[in-house]
Amino acid sequence: MEEATKIDISKLKTGFLGKFPSHPLSRILSSEPDSLTSTEFLAKAQTWLAFFRGEKENE
C-alpha cells in the first residue's frame, strides 16, 4: 500500500493566525496538526473556507 501524500500546513496556520488572531477560525486552525494527508486537507479546506466566508458575511 502506498503512503499517503502529506501536506505541510504550518505556514498556512502561521500566516492566518498572524493576519487574523482574533478570528474564530484561528482557534480551529491552531488545533490542527502541522501536516495532513491530501484527502484530509481537501476535506478540511472546504469546511475552513465555508466557515471563513460565513464569518465575513456576518460582519
C-alpha positions in Angstrom: 0.0 0.0 0.0 1.3 3.5 -0.9 1.9 6.0 1.8 -0.5 9.0 1.5 0.9 12.3 0.4 1.3 14.7 3.3 0.7 18.5 3.0 2.5 20.8 5.4 0.1 23.5 6.6 2.3 25.1 9.2 2.9 28.2 7.0 -0.9 28.4 6.4 -1.5 28.3 10.1 1.2 30.8 11.0 0.1 33.2 8.2 -3.6 33.1 9.1 -3.0 33.4 12.8 -0.7 36.4 12.1 -3.3 38.2 10.0 -6.5 37.2 11.9 -5.5 36.5 15.5 -9.0 37.0 16.9 -10.9 35.2 14.1 -12.7 32.1 15.4 -11.1 30.1 12.6 -7.7 30.8 14.1 -8.5 28.5 17.1 -9.6 25.8 14.7 -6.5 26.0 12.6 -4.2 26.1 15.6 -5.6 22.9 16.8 -4.9 21.1 13.5 -1.7 19.1 13.1 1.1 20.7 11.0 0.7 18.1 8.3 -2.3 16.4 6.8 -2.9 13.8 4.1 -4.1 15.3 0.8 -7.6 13.8 1.5 -7.7 15.3 4.9 -6.6 18.7 3.6 -9.2 18.8 0.9 -12.0 17.8 3.2 -10.9 20.3 5.9 -10.2 23.2 3.4 -13.7 23.1 2.1 -15.0 23.5 5.7 -12.5 26.2 6.6 -13.4 28.2 3.5 -17.1 27.9 4.2 -16.6 29.0 7.8 -14.4 31.9 6.8 -16.8 33.1 4.1 -19.7 32.8 6.6 -17.9 35.0 9.1 -17.1 37.7 6.5 -20.8 37.9 5.5 -21.9 38.4 9.1 -19.5 41.4 9.7 
